[in-house]
Amino acid sequence: MSIFSEKHDIFRKNVQRFVASEINPHMGKWERDEYFPAELMPKLGDMGCLGITFPEEYGGAGEDWIMSLVFHEELARSTGMGIPISITAHTDMSLPHLARLGTAEQKKRYLAPAIRGEKLAGVWVTEPYCGSDVAAIKTTAHRSGDHYIVNGSKQFSTNALKGDFGIMLVRTGEADSGHRGLTMLIVETSTPGFKAAPIRKMALRSGDTGTIYLDNVRVPVENRLDEENRGFYNQMVGFERERLSLAATAVGSVQVALDEAVSYARERKAFGRPIGKFQVITHRLVDIAVKLEAARQLMYRAVEMFCDGVEGKQDAATKKMCYMAKLFATDVAQELVSSAAQVFGGSVVDDDLIVSRLYRDIRIGTLGGGTSEIMKNIIGGLMGL
């Protein structure tokens, strides 16, 4: 049974047209220039793509996450993952915290313009020596009157360079307070003492990724999300939607790689006939298609269960399915994109080939948004192990 209706199909076609006309013709240049086109955001805002699940009073559409799934699937048809990952960080990693925890004033000041695409948001948790172990965060925020004074650094921070603000996890408790001493702050990039430096990357070259340095950055107390020292718990809530969005990006990227490989197999000739007529190539492409469909259907089932519940209050079975979808989709994506690249033979070394770009980009899937190892730990726990 399909989880999609006619309204989803109409929206899908609109996003398809946008990707085909506004993103893919320019992707090669953006990749070479390591340029994130932030100018796309207001256009996506006008299309209603940036606030799909958020309240209508702040400019959102009030839809469920199935509509978001459509957006992420089609956005992933971009011939590279850098731009989809940066946009996903905005829509499904940063803004949900504002929508769920923000005060009316915070939503008016940050959420509403972000939904319109007038402000670009990021979520900044990872540090140079702290990735999966979120409770080990060292960036400090000491209260001084009606401000927090923030010092430290953040690593691999999406939308740090062109972003207008980000949701940052900082330590407000004692150094040894672990997960009990973390707080979420809305930090504006224009604040004195905030500096972001680009990272030269193997992949996601058209995405916005940087290292953040914080030197006595003064953040108003009114920019705190929820209570002090509740940040760890708030960060954990909402991981299901983040991981589903990453699964959708992986599935969409594999579909692009498969389409490219099939097209090449039809056109490329060897020994007097298209290489797609050789059984070894046909079987390779069929194997990709079968495993891709398995990943897609697992993801669809996870999304269906996710939408049947209440976000932030999902039952164990739903959480397990969401984490399984992310684990399987991102793990198998590496295998499948690599297999698609094999069809191109030696020409795959051409850095401008779409499949070569995806071969680089797909590697982030098993690392970002929770490593595959962490996914297995969580799934194991949900299984009672």
Residue pairs with C-beta under 8 A, 6 or more apart in sequence:
3 66
3 300
3 303
3 304
4 12
4 66
4 70
7 67
8 66
8 67
8 70
11 67
11 70
11 71
12 70
12 73
12 74
14 47
15 47
15 49
15 70
15 71
15 74
15 75
16 74
16 77
18 43
18 44
18 47
19 74
19 75
19 77
19 78
22 40
22 43
23 37
23 40
23 78
23 83
24 77
24 78
24 79
26 37
27 78
27 79
27 80
27 83
27 206
27 357
28 352
29 35
30 36
30 37
30 82
30 83
30 205
30 206
31 80
31 82
31 205
31 206
31 352
31 357
32 205
32 352
34 198
34 200
34 201
34 205
34 206
35 206
36 82
36 83
36 86
36 161
36 162
36 206
36 207
36 208
37 83
37 206
38 120
38 162
38 208
40 83
40 87
41 50
41 87
41 90
41 117
41 118
41 120
42 116
42 117
42 118
43 117
44 50
44 87
44 117
45 51
45 115
45 116
45 117
45 118
46 116
46 117
48 61
49 71
49 91
50 90
50 91
50 95
50 114
50 115
50 116
50 117
51 58
51 59
51 60
51 61
51 91
51 95
51 114
51 115
52 60
52 61
52 63
52 65
52 67
52 68
52 71
52 91
53 60
53 61
53 62
53 63
53 64
53 65
53 67
53 68
53 96
53 99
54 60
54 61
54 62
54 95
54 99
54 111
54 115
55 62
55 99
56 62
58 99
58 107
58 108
58 111
58 112
58 115
59 112
59 115
59 116
60 99
60 115
61 67
64 307
65 241
65 244
65 303
65 306
65 307
65 311
66 303
66 304
66 307
68 91
68 92
68 241
68 245
69 244
69 248
69 299
69 300
69 303
71 91
72 84
72 88
72 92
72 245
72 248
72 249
72 252
73 248
73 251
73 252
74 252
75 83
75 84
75 87
75 88
75 249
75 252
76 84
76 248
76 249
76 250
76 251
76 252
76 253
76 255
76 256
77 252
77 255
77 256
78 84
79 256
79 354
79 357
79 358
80 204
80 205
80 206
80 354
80 357
80 358
80 361
81 203
81 204
81 207
81 249
81 253
81 358
81 361
81 362
81 364
82 203
82 204
82 205
82 206
82 207
82 361
83 206
83 207
84 249
84 252
85 158
85 204
85 207
85 249
85 364
85 368
86 158
86 159
86 207
86 208
88 245
88 246
88 249
89 121
89 122
89 123
89 158
89 159
90 114
90 120
90 121
90 122
90 159
91 245
92 241
92 242
92 245
93 122
93 123
93 158
93 242
93 245
93 369
94 114
94 121
94 122
94 123
94 159
94 166
94 167
95 111
95 114
95 115
95 121
96 238
96 241
96 311
97 123
97 167
97 184
97 225
97 234
97 238
98 106
98 107
98 110
98 111
98 114
98 121
98 167
98 186
98 225
99 107
99 111
100 237
100 238
100 311
100 312
101 184
101 225
101 226
101 234
102 110
102 111
102 225
103 222
105 222
106 186
106 222
106 223
106 225
110 119
110 121
110 165
110 186
113 119
114 120
114 121
119 164
119 165
120 159
120 162
120 163
120 164
120 208
121 159
121 163
121 164
121 165
121 166
121 167
122 157
122 158
122 159
122 160
122 163
122 165
122 166
122 167
122 208
123 158
123 166
123 167
123 168
124 154
124 157
124 160
124 166
124 167
124 168
124 169
124 187
124 212
125 134
125 137
125 154
125 168
125 169
125 235
126 154
126 155
126 156
126 157
127 137
127 138
127 139
127 152
127 153
127 154
127 155
128 153
128 155
128 211
129 136
129 138
130 136
130 137
130 138
131 371
132 370
132 371
132 373
132 374
134 169
134 179
134 182
134 232
134 235
135 178
135 179
135 182
135 232
136 178
137 169
137 170
137 171
137 182
138 152
138 171
138 175
139 150
139 151
139 152
139 153
139 154
139 168
139 169
139 170
139 171
139 214
140 150
140 151
140 152
140 170
140 171
140 172
141 148
141 149
141 150
141 170
141 171
141 172
141 183
141 185
141 219
142 148
142 149
142 172
143 172
143 221
144 218
146 220
146 221
146 222
147 218
147 219
147 220
147 221
148 170
148 172
148 185
148 218
148 219
148 220
148 221
148 224
149 216
149 217
149 218
150 168
150 170
150 185
150 187
150 193
150 214
150 216
150 217
150 218
150 219
151 214
151 215
151 216
151 217
152 170
152 214
153 211
153 212
153 213
153 214
154 160
154 168
154 211
154 212
154 214
155 211
155 212
156 199
156 209
156 211
157 166
157 196
157 209
157 210
157 211
157 212
158 207
158 208
158 209
159 166
159 208
160 166
160 189
160 196
160 208
160 209
160 210
160 211
160 212
161 196
161 198
161 208
161 209
161 210
162 208
163 189
163 208
164 188
164 189
164 190
165 186
165 187
165 188
165 189
166 186
166 187
166 189
167 184
167 185
167 186
167 187
167 225
168 184
168 185
168 186
168 187
169 182
169 183
169 184
169 231
169 232
169 235
170 182
170 183
170 184
170 185
170 231
171 177
171 181
171 182
171 183
172 181
172 182
172 183
172 228
172 229
172 231
173 180
173 181
173 182
173 229
174 181
177 229
179 232
179 233
180 229
180 232
181 229
182 229
182 231
182 232
182 235
183 224
183 228
183 229
183 230
183 231
184 224
184 225
184 226
184 230
184 231
184 234
184 235
185 219
185 223
185 224
185 225
186 219
186 223
186 224
186 225
187 194
187 217
187 219
187 223
188 194
189 196
191 217
191 218
191 219
192 217
192 218
193 214
193 215
193 216
193 217
193 218
194 212
194 213
194 214
194 217
195 212
195 213
195 214
195 215
196 210
196 211
196 212
196 213
197 210
197 211
197 213
198 209
198 210
199 209
199 210
199 211
201 207
201 209
202 360
202 363
203 360
203 361
203 363
203 364
204 361
204 364
225 231
225 234
226 234
237 312
238 311
238 312
239 369
239 370
240 306
240 311
240 314
240 318
240 319
240 322
240 323
241 306
241 311
242 369
243 322
243 323
243 325
243 326
243 369
243 370
243 375
244 299
244 302
244 303
244 306
244 322
244 325
244 326
246 326
246 329
246 330
246 365
246 368
246 369
247 295
247 299
247 302
247 325
247 326
247 328
247 329
247 330
248 299
248 329
249 365
250 295
250 329
250 330
250 333
250 362
250 365
251 292
251 295
251 296
251 299
251 329
251 333
253 333
253 337
253 358
253 361
253 362
254 288
254 292
254 295
254 332
254 333
254 336
254 337
254 340
254 362
255 292
256 354
256 358
257 288
257 336
257 337
257 340
257 341
257 354
257 355
257 358
257 359
257 362
258 285
258 288
258 289
258 292
258 336
258 340
260 340
260 354
260 355
261 285
261 288
261 340
261 341
261 343
261 344
261 355
262 276
262 285
264 275
264 343
264 344
265 274
265 275
265 276
265 281
265 285
265 343
266 274
266 276
267 274
268 274
268 275
268 276
269 275
270 278
275 281
275 343
276 282
276 285
281 343
284 339
284 342
284 343
285 340
285 343
287 339
288 336
288 339
288 340
291 332
291 335
291 336
292 332
292 336
294 328
294 332
295 325
295 328
295 329
295 332
295 333
298 321
298 324
298 325
298 328
298 329
299 325
299 329
301 321
301 325
302 318
302 321
302 322
302 324
302 325
303 325
305 317
305 318
305 321
305 322
306 314
306 318
306 321
306 322
308 318
309 315
309 318
314 322
316 382
319 378
319 382
320 379
320 382
320 383
323 370
323 375
323 378
323 379
323 382
324 375
324 379
326 369
326 370
326 375
327 372
327 375
327 376
327 379
329 365
330 365
330 366
330 372
331 365
331 366
331 372
333 362
333 365
334 362
334 363
334 365
334 366
337 355
337 358
337 359
337 362
338 359
340 355
340 358
341 348
341 355
341 356
341 359
342 348
344 353
344 355
344 356
347 353
348 355
348 356
348 359
349 356
350 356
351 357
366 372
370 378
